[in-house]
Amino acid sequence: MNIVILAAGTGKRMRSALPKVLHPLAGRPLLAHVIDTARELDPARIVVVVGHGAQAVQQAVAAPDVAFVLQAEQLGTGHAVQQALPLLDPAKPTLVLYGDVPLTRASTLKRLADAAVDGRYGILTVTLDDPTGYGRIVRDAAGYVMRIVEQKDATPDELRIREINTGIVVTPTAQLAMWLGALKNDNAQGEYYLTDVVEHAIEAGFDVVTTQPDEVWETLGVNSKAQLAELERIHQRNIANALLGAGVTVIDPARLDVRGELTCGRDVSIDVNCVFEGKVALADDVTVGANCVLRDATIGAGTRIEPFTHIDGAQVGARAVLGPYARLRPGAVLGDEAHVGNFVEVKNATLGQGSKANHLSYLGDADIGARVNVGAGTITCNYDGANKHRTVIEDDVFVGSDTQLVAPVRVGRGVTIAAGTTIWKDVPEGALALNEKTQVARVGYVRPVKKKR
């Protein structure tokens, strides 16, 4: 089939300079979700009709399998589909979707497409307790669809109809050009409605069929920030339910945000207010404490992530301990049983098996071996104001508190570095490294006393 996605609207009620279809749902543009769903149907072609913010929209979702066509003037949904006609295969039916309706399931669309085989005109409808604002499905006494009437054009009797048009349709493409060309804009909005095509299809003798989604939220669109927030929570609850069904412990499904792809092994536990972005993989027995943010990360089995830890572009081995308040930046690689504690930042650095940096340290552009102890306040001085340099710390090194390692520098296996030492030269294996100091004790020293006012 052909798939046309309408994405030309201005979205005035969003009160934003960002085109409506680019507002994020779960960290990705609304339109990107619709395109992903369209791909699941294996269409012959996907055509996106752009208008407001056309260049930004195209840049955001450009892909080899997506074609774009411009609707220079927004004259209604029928006019929008008309712009896409030259790019459609007339021998295949056309499914019309909307760039601001992101949660429709592919299974729902397939059911509609299956109902509309052999040249039928298919409409996705839904029955609402309160249909205010939506176009109504008007049927005859036998239950056949006669027309769709918009809210502003409906009679009092028609306003009482609870079955509404979602706007999602499957139509024969060969006849669509003729039907669209016959549309008139003599309505309250002065627009060419795609909904009016159904009358032309009926007049031409085409069967009109309808199907409904499993859930009403599949058809909800976004016209305001409030509606966007509503759909975000629906989407996140669906993700949480899927995780729960797979055996993941989600402490509070209402306080989980997955803005990408999260995969979990067995017996994973996720506490409240955690955010997962990009591709995140949690192996068996991983626990994630409250208020953590993980982006593009791989976490090994049995690792414990304490609250308020941020992990971005990092790989962590098995049985590691992170946080609380730790930060792993891109390029951080932690071996099995490594510990990175509170207020420790690791960037573009490796920590070998069993190595520990438990508090208040910065480890950047470093290769740290196994069983290394990094004392509090340790800093790798990796930047000379123009270029980055690496620090190498071999296995079994003890780094005392308040140590500065000025890169490029290598510390050999088994070295002990005394507290408060600045290392700017390579240290051979097994040595004690320290800066010579003289300690003075002044007997009888009297501390200053605050003056009374």
Secondary structure, 3 states (H helix, E strand, C coil): CEEEEEECCCCHHHCCCCCHHHCEECCEEHHHHHHHHHHHCCCCEEEEEECCCHHHHHHHHCCCCEEEEECCCCCCHHHHHHHHHHHCCCCCCEEEEECCCCCCCHHHHHHHHHHCCCCCEEEEEEECCCCCCCCEEEECCCCCEEEEECHHHCCHHHHCCCEEEEEEEEECCCCHHHHHHCCCCCCCCCCCCHHHHHHHHHHCCCCEEEECCCCHHHHCCCCCHHHHHHHHHHHHHHHHHHHHHCCCEECCHHHEEEEEEEEECCCCEECCCEEEEEEEEECCCCEECCCCEEEEEEECCCCEECCCCEEECCEECCCCEECCCCEECCCCEECCCCEEEEEEEEECCEECCCCEEEEEEEEECEEECCCCEECCCCEEECECCCCECCEEECCCCEECCCCEEECCEEECCCCEECCCCEECCCECCCCEECCCCCCCCCCCCCCCCCCCC
